[in-house]
Every structure is written in structure tokens, then in C-alpha cells.
Amino acid sequence: MYYHTVQIDFNTDGIRNRGSKELMTPKLLAALDKCKLSDRDAVHIIISTADALGNDVSKLIINRSTIHRDRIRFRENITIELQKQFNLIEKECLVLHWDGKLLPDITHGKLKVDRLPVIVLFEEITQLLGVPKLKSGTGEQQANAIFDIINNWGVTNKV
């Protein structure tokens, strides 16, 4: 059996010491997403790894809400980079495909949710534009989700 000793510092002056060193990098955030780790699991793994590597974890900014914010910001930046890379606005004609799927909800693993993968084809290239969550799988919900996606990519008049 493995036991871990925890030293608790009771700060008597009532001031809580917080970490001040950023730890999250794009590479680490991508690894967390690729391994499908929850924010809480990521906190445990990062703290254990930082401690094992000899870092003073009290000086690091490692908490669930910070990891959650950093992951959202990272995903937004990736989306912007993909939009720049594919630059669909300059294309003459795009072919749009979508297909509703009932998939496990990433926030509640046992629940199923309607998802709508939206793909665009151009010059023998396939690009996933988004996979929005739908309240229901009705045609109206799908049409609204598709319009929002192609509007975000700036290609409403190219499809």
C-alpha cells in the first residue's frame, strides 16, 4: 500500500498564499484534450507530476477553474487558426454536408445528446466546421445550427 505524506501549513495571519507561476502551455492543453481528461483529473495529474519533478506546487497556478478557462481559450485559438489556415472566404464554391448523430454528452457521460457534424468540401479537401449540440434533432434546429456555423466561418454566400 502506498501512503503519501501531506504537510499542512496553517497560516495564522489569515492571508492565503496563492500560486503565481503559470504552468499551462498549448502542448500540455492539447495533451489533456487528446487524453480526454476532465479538468479535475487534470489538476490531480499536473500537481502529482509537478511535485514528482521537484517543483514547489504552492507556487504554481493549478486549479480546476484556471485549467477550464485555459482549455476554452486554447480551443478558441485553435478554431481561429484553422479558419485562417483554410481561408474558406476566398473559395468560389463549397459543398456542405451534415448528419445528425446521437452521441454521449461530454459533460454527462451517461446522457445522450443530439450532435450535428457539419463538413465542407472544396478542392478535394474535407474540413470539419463544427459539431454543435442541439436541443432536439428537428429540421429547424439543424438549419439554425448550420446557419450559425457557416456564418461564423464567413461562408454563407459560398454554399
PyRosetta script that sets phi, psi and omega in degrees:
from pyrosetta import init, pose_from_sequence

init()
pose = pose_from_sequence("MYYHTVQIDFNTDGIRNRGSKELMTPKLLAALDKCKLSDRDAVHIIISTADALGNDVSKLIINRSTIHRDRIRFRENITIELQKQFNLIEKECLVLHWDGKLLPDITHGKLKVDRLPVIVLFEEITQLLGVPKLKSGTGEQQANAIFDIINNWGVTNKV")
pose.set_psi(1, 141.6)
pose.set_omega(1, -176.9)
pose.set_phi(2, -105.3)
pose.set_psi(2, 130.1)
pose.set_omega(2, 177.5)
pose.set_phi(3, -119.2)
pose.set_psi(3, 140.3)
pose.set_omega(3, 179.1)
pose.set_phi(4, -115.7)
pose.set_psi(4, 127.9)
pose.set_omega(4, 179.4)
pose.set_phi(5, -85.2)
pose.set_psi(5, 129.7)
pose.set_omega(5, 179.1)
pose.set_phi(6, -114.9)
pose.set_psi(6, 127.5)
pose.set_omega(6, 177.1)
pose.set_phi(7, -99.9)
pose.set_psi(7, 124.0)
pose.set_omega(7, -178.8)
pose.set_phi(8, -106.7)
pose.set_psi(8, 125.6)
pose.set_omega(8, 178.7)
pose.set_phi(9, -102.3)
pose.set_psi(9, 111.2)
pose.set_omega(9, 178.4)
pose.set_phi(10, -87.4)
pose.set_psi(10, 106.9)
pose.set_omega(10, -178.5)
pose.set_phi(11, -77.1)
pose.set_psi(11, 114.0)
pose.set_omega(11, -173.2)
pose.set_phi(12, -81.4)
pose.set_psi(12, -19.6)
pose.set_omega(12, -178.2)
pose.set_phi(13, -86.6)
pose.set_psi(13, 1.7)
pose.set_omega(13, 175.0)
pose.set_phi(14, 81.4)
pose.set_psi(14, -0.6)
pose.set_omega(14, 179.9)
pose.set_phi(15, -93.4)
pose.set_psi(15, 127.2)
pose.set_omega(15, -178.5)
pose.set_phi(16, -90.3)
pose.set_psi(16, 126.2)
pose.set_omega(16, 177.6)
pose.set_phi(17, -83.5)
pose.set_psi(17, 132.2)
pose.set_omega(17, 179.6)
pose.set_phi(18, -118.0)
pose.set_psi(18, 152.9)
pose.set_omega(18, 176.2)
pose.set_phi(19, -66.5)
pose.set_psi(19, 155.5)
pose.set_omega(19, -178.9)
pose.set_phi(20, -131.2)
pose.set_psi(20, -2.1)
pose.set_omega(20, -176.9)
pose.set_phi(21, -103.4)
pose.set_psi(21, 121.4)
pose.set_omega(21, 176.8)
pose.set_phi(22, -68.5)
pose.set_psi(22, 141.6)
pose.set_omega(22, -177.3)
pose.set_phi(23, -121.4)
pose.set_psi(23, -27.2)
pose.set_omega(23, -172.3)
pose.set_phi(24, -74.7)
pose.set_psi(24, 128.2)
pose.set_omega(24, 175.8)
pose.set_phi(25, -118.0)
pose.set_psi(25, 160.3)
pose.set_omega(25, 177.0)
pose.set_phi(26, -55.8)
pose.set_psi(26, -37.8)
pose.set_omega(26, -179.6)
pose.set_phi(27, -65.9)
pose.set_psi(27, -42.0)
pose.set_omega(27, 178.5)
pose.set_phi(28, -67.3)
pose.set_psi(28, -41.8)
pose.set_omega(28, 178.5)
pose.set_phi(29, -62.8)
pose.set_psi(29, -40.8)
pose.set_omega(29, 177.8)
pose.set_phi(30, -64.1)
pose.set_psi(30, -39.5)
pose.set_omega(30, 179.0)
pose.set_phi(31, -64.8)
pose.set_psi(31, -40.1)
pose.set_omega(31, 178.3)
pose.set_phi(32, -62.4)
pose.set_psi(32, -42.3)
pose.set_omega(32, 178.6)
pose.set_phi(33, -67.8)
pose.set_psi(33, -42.9)
pose.set_omega(33, -178.3)
pose.set_phi(34, -63.0)
pose.set_psi(34, -37.2)
pose.set_omega(34, 179.7)
pose.set_phi(35, -84.2)
pose.set_psi(35, 0.0)
pose.set_omega(35, 177.1)
pose.set_phi(36, 56.6)
pose.set_psi(36, 42.0)
pose.set_omega(36, 178.4)
pose.set_phi(37, -84.9)
pose.set_psi(37, 138.2)
pose.set_omega(37, 174.1)
pose.set_phi(38, -70.8)
pose.set_psi(38, 164.6)
pose.set_omega(38, 179.0)
pose.set_phi(39, -61.6)
pose.set_psi(39, -39.7)
pose.set_omega(39, 179.7)
pose.set_phi(40, -66.1)
pose.set_psi(40, -43.1)
pose.set_omega(40, 177.6)
pose.set_phi(41, -64.6)
pose.set_psi(41, -37.7)
pose.set_omega(41, 178.6)
pose.set_phi(42, -61.5)
pose.set_psi(42, -40.8)
pose.set_omega(42, 178.4)
pose.set_phi(43, -58.7)
pose.set_psi(43, -48.1)
pose.set_omega(43, -178.3)
pose.set_phi(44, -62.2)
pose.set_psi(44, -44.7)
pose.set_omega(44, -178.1)
pose.set_phi(45, -68.1)
pose.set_psi(45, -43.1)
pose.set_omega(45, -178.3)
pose.set_phi(46, -66.1)
pose.set_psi(46, -43.2)
pose.set_omega(46, 178.8)
pose.set_phi(47, -62.7)
pose.set_psi(47, -45.5)
pose.set_omega(47, -179.9)
pose.set_phi(48, -63.3)
pose.set_psi(48, -41.4)
pose.set_omega(48, 179.9)
pose.set_phi(49, -67.3)
pose.set_psi(49, -45.6)
pose.set_omega(49, 179.4)
pose.set_phi(50, -60.9)
pose.set_psi(50, -42.1)
pose.set_omega(50, 178.7)
pose.set_phi(51, -64.5)
pose.set_psi(51, -43.6)
pose.set_omega(51, -180.0)
pose.set_phi(52, -64.1)
pose.set_psi(52, -28.8)
pose.set_omega(52, 179.4)
pose.set_phi(53, -86.2)
pose.set_psi(53, 4.2)
pose.set_omega(53, 174.9)
pose.set_phi(54, 89.0)
pose.set_psi(54, 13.6)
pose.set_omega(54, 178.6)
pose.set_phi(55, -83.9)
pose.set_psi(55, 148.7)
pose.set_omega(55, 173.2)
pose.set_phi(56, -82.7)
pose.set_psi(56, 102.1)
pose.set_omega(56, -173.9)
pose.set_phi(57, -66.4)
pose.set_psi(57, -18.1)
pose.set_omega(57, 178.4)
pose.set_phi(58, -70.4)
pose.set_psi(58, -18.2)
pose.set_omega(58, 179.0)
pose.set_phi(59, -93.7)
pose.set_psi(59, -3.9)
pose.set_omega(59, -178.6)
pose.set_phi(60, -99.4)
pose.set_psi(60, 148.2)
pose.set_omega(60, 175.7)
pose.set_phi(61, -90.5)
pose.set_psi(61, 96.5)
pose.set_omega(61, -179.7)
pose.set_phi(62, -135.4)
pose.set_psi(62, 103.9)
pose.set_omega(62, 173.5)
pose.set_phi(63, -153.3)
pose.set_psi(63, 163.5)
pose.set_omega(63, -173.9)
pose.set_phi(64, -60.5)
pose.set_psi(64, -44.4)
pose.set_omega(64, -176.0)
pose.set_phi(65, -68.5)
pose.set_psi(65, -37.2)
pose.set_omega(65, 177.7)
pose.set_phi(66, -66.5)
pose.set_psi(66, -43.0)
pose.set_omega(66, 178.0)
pose.set_phi(67, -63.1)
pose.set_psi(67, -41.8)
pose.set_omega(67, 179.2)
pose.set_phi(68, -60.9)
pose.set_psi(68, -48.0)
pose.set_omega(68, 179.2)
pose.set_phi(69, -62.2)
pose.set_psi(69, -43.5)
pose.set_omega(69, -180.0)
pose.set_phi(70, -63.7)
pose.set_psi(70, -38.2)
pose.set_omega(70, 179.2)
pose.set_phi(71, -66.7)
pose.set_psi(71, -41.9)
pose.set_omega(71, 178.2)
pose.set_phi(72, -63.0)
pose.set_psi(72, -46.4)
pose.set_omega(72, 179.4)
pose.set_phi(73, -61.2)
pose.set_psi(73, -41.5)
pose.set_omega(73, 178.8)
pose.set_phi(74, -61.8)
pose.set_psi(74, -45.8)
pose.set_omega(74, 180.0)
pose.set_phi(75, -64.4)
pose.set_psi(75, -38.4)
pose.set_omega(75, 177.5)
pose.set_phi(76, -63.8)
pose.set_psi(76, -42.1)
pose.set_omega(76, 178.6)
pose.set_phi(77, -64.8)
pose.set_psi(77, -38.9)
pose.set_omega(77, 177.3)
pose.set_phi(78, -62.7)
pose.set_psi(78, -42.4)
pose.set_omega(78, 179.1)
pose.set_phi(79, -60.9)
pose.set_psi(79, -44.6)
pose.set_omega(79, 179.3)
pose.set_phi(80, -62.6)
pose.set_psi(80, -43.2)
pose.set_omega(80, 178.8)
pose.set_phi(81, -63.5)
pose.set_psi(81, -40.7)
pose.set_omega(81, 177.6)
pose.set_phi(82, -64.0)
pose.set_psi(82, -40.4)
pose.set_omega(82, 178.9)
pose.set_phi(83, -63.4)
pose.set_psi(83, -38.7)
pose.set_omega(83, 177.1)
pose.set_phi(84, -68.2)
pose.set_psi(84, -42.2)
pose.set_omega(84, -176.5)
pose.set_phi(85, -63.4)
pose.set_psi(85, -43.1)
pose.set_omega(85, -176.6)
pose.set_phi(86, -88.8)
pose.set_psi(86, -20.1)
pose.set_omega(86, 174.5)
pose.set_phi(87, 36.1)
pose.set_psi(87, 61.9)
pose.set_omega(87, -176.4)
pose.set_phi(88, -67.3)
pose.set_psi(88, -19.4)
pose.set_omega(88, -177.2)
pose.set_phi(89, -61.9)
pose.set_psi(89, -32.9)
pose.set_omega(89, -178.2)
pose.set_phi(90, -79.9)
pose.set_psi(90, -8.4)
pose.set_omega(90, -177.7)
pose.set_phi(91, -77.0)
pose.set_psi(91, 145.3)
pose.set_omega(91, -179.9)
pose.set_phi(92, -72.6)
pose.set_psi(92, -51.4)
pose.set_omega(92, -173.0)
pose.set_phi(93, -141.6)
pose.set_psi(93, 134.7)
pose.set_omega(93, 179.4)
pose.set_phi(94, -123.7)
pose.set_psi(94, 145.2)
pose.set_omega(94, 175.8)
pose.set_phi(95, -107.2)
pose.set_psi(95, 126.2)
pose.set_omega(95, -175.8)
pose.set_phi(96, -105.4)
pose.set_psi(96, 135.2)
pose.set_omega(96, 176.7)
pose.set_phi(97, -128.8)
pose.set_psi(97, 145.3)
pose.set_omega(97, 174.0)
pose.set_phi(98, -149.5)
pose.set_psi(98, 155.6)
pose.set_omega(98, -179.7)
pose.set_phi(99, -156.6)
pose.set_psi(99, 115.2)
pose.set_omega(99, 179.6)
pose.set_phi(100, -67.3)
pose.set_psi(100, 138.6)
pose.set_omega(100, 180.0)
pose.set_phi(101, -133.6)
pose.set_psi(101, 144.6)
pose.set_omega(101, 172.8)
pose.set_phi(102, -98.1)
pose.set_psi(102, 108.6)
pose.set_omega(102, -173.3)
pose.set_phi(103, -123.9)
pose.set_psi(103, 159.4)
pose.set_omega(103, 175.1)
pose.set_phi(104, -63.4)
pose.set_psi(104, 138.6)
pose.set_omega(104, 178.1)
pose.set_phi(105, -73.2)
pose.set_psi(105, 131.0)
pose.set_omega(105, -177.0)
pose.set_phi(106, -70.3)
pose.set_psi(106, -22.0)
pose.set_omega(106, 178.8)
pose.set_phi(107, -89.9)
pose.set_psi(107, -24.4)
pose.set_omega(107, 177.9)
pose.set_phi(108, -134.8)
pose.set_psi(108, 90.5)
pose.set_omega(108, -170.9)
pose.set_phi(109, -50.5)
pose.set_psi(109, -29.9)
pose.set_omega(109, -175.7)
pose.set_phi(110, -88.1)
pose.set_psi(110, -16.0)
pose.set_omega(110, -179.8)
pose.set_phi(111, -85.7)
pose.set_psi(111, 148.7)
pose.set_omega(111, 174.9)
pose.set_phi(112, -103.5)
pose.set_psi(112, 145.6)
pose.set_omega(112, -179.3)
pose.set_phi(113, -137.9)
pose.set_psi(113, 147.3)
pose.set_omega(113, 176.0)
pose.set_phi(114, -74.4)
pose.set_psi(114, 126.2)
pose.set_omega(114, 175.8)
pose.set_phi(115, -122.7)
pose.set_psi(115, 149.5)
pose.set_omega(115, -177.8)
pose.set_phi(116, -128.3)
pose.set_psi(116, 91.0)
pose.set_omega(116, 175.0)
pose.set_phi(117, -65.5)
pose.set_psi(117, 128.6)
pose.set_omega(117, 179.5)
pose.set_phi(118, -119.0)
pose.set_psi(118, 122.9)
pose.set_omega(118, -175.1)
pose.set_phi(119, -123.8)
pose.set_psi(119, 143.7)
pose.set_omega(119, 174.5)
pose.set_phi(120, -120.1)
pose.set_psi(120, 141.3)
pose.set_omega(120, 178.1)
pose.set_phi(121, -114.5)
pose.set_psi(121, 136.6)
pose.set_omega(121, 174.8)
pose.set_phi(122, -158.8)
pose.set_psi(122, 139.9)
pose.set_omega(122, 176.6)
pose.set_phi(123, 44.9)
pose.set_psi(123, 45.9)
pose.set_omega(123, 180.0)
pose.set_phi(124, 61.0)
pose.set_psi(124, 22.2)
pose.set_omega(124, 177.1)
pose.set_phi(125, -115.2)
pose.set_psi(125, 138.1)
pose.set_omega(125, 176.5)
pose.set_phi(126, -110.8)
pose.set_psi(126, 129.1)
pose.set_omega(126, 179.4)
pose.set_phi(127, -128.3)
pose.set_psi(127, 125.4)
pose.set_omega(127, 174.5)
pose.set_phi(128, -76.9)
pose.set_psi(128, 121.4)
pose.set_omega(128, -179.5)
pose.set_phi(129, -89.3)
pose.set_psi(129, -31.2)
pose.set_omega(129, -179.7)
pose.set_phi(130, 173.3)
pose.set_psi(130, 165.7)
pose.set_omega(130, 177.9)
pose.set_phi(131, -137.0)
pose.set_psi(131, 72.8)
pose.set_omega(131, -175.6)
pose.set_phi(132, -70.6)
pose.set_psi(132, 152.4)
pose.set_omega(132, 174.2)
pose.set_phi(133, -86.0)
pose.set_psi(133, 134.1)
pose.set_omega(133, 179.8)
pose.set_phi(134, -109.4)
pose.set_psi(134, 145.9)
pose.set_omega(134, 175.0)
pose.set_phi(135, -67.4)
pose.set_psi(135, -37.1)
pose.set_omega(135, 176.0)
pose.set_phi(136, -150.3)
pose.set_psi(136, 165.0)
pose.set_omega(136, -176.7)
pose.set_phi(137, -90.6)
pose.set_psi(137, 25.5)
pose.set_omega(137, -178.6)
pose.set_phi(138, -69.6)
pose.set_psi(138, 158.6)
pose.set_omega(138, 179.0)
pose.set_phi(139, -60.9)
pose.set_psi(139, -37.5)
pose.set_omega(139, 179.8)
pose.set_phi(140, -65.1)
pose.set_psi(140, -43.6)
pose.set_omega(140, 177.7)
pose.set_phi(141, -62.2)
pose.set_psi(141, -42.4)
pose.set_omega(141, 179.0)
pose.set_phi(142, -64.0)
pose.set_psi(142, -45.0)
pose.set_omega(142, -179.4)
pose.set_phi(143, -61.0)
pose.set_psi(143, -43.3)
pose.set_omega(143, 179.1)
pose.set_phi(144, -64.0)
pose.set_psi(144, -42.4)
pose.set_omega(144, 179.9)
pose.set_phi(145, -65.2)
pose.set_psi(145, -42.6)
pose.set_omega(145, 179.0)
pose.set_phi(146, -63.7)
pose.set_psi(146, -44.3)
pose.set_omega(146, 179.4)
pose.set_phi(147, -61.5)
pose.set_psi(147, -42.8)
pose.set_omega(147, 178.8)
pose.set_phi(148, -60.3)
pose.set_psi(148, -42.0)
pose.set_omega(148, -178.8)
pose.set_phi(149, -66.4)
pose.set_psi(149, -49.5)
pose.set_omega(149, -177.8)
pose.set_phi(150, -69.4)
pose.set_psi(150, -27.1)
pose.set_omega(150, 174.9)
pose.set_phi(151, -68.7)
pose.set_psi(151, -42.3)
pose.set_omega(151, 177.6)
pose.set_phi(152, -62.1)
pose.set_psi(152, -35.3)
pose.set_omega(152, 178.5)
pose.set_phi(153, -83.5)
pose.set_psi(153, -7.4)
pose.set_omega(153, 177.5)
pose.set_phi(154, 73.0)
pose.set_psi(154, 31.5)
pose.set_omega(154, -176.0)
pose.set_phi(155, -124.6)
pose.set_psi(155, 29.1)
pose.set_omega(155, -176.8)
pose.set_phi(156, -62.0)
pose.set_psi(156, -30.4)
pose.set_omega(156, -179.1)
pose.set_phi(157, -96.0)
pose.set_psi(157, 7.7)
pose.set_omega(157, -178.7)
pose.set_phi(158, -105.8)
pose.set_psi(158, -10.5)
pose.set_omega(158, -175.8)
pose.set_phi(159, -93.1)
pose.dump_pdb("model.pdb")
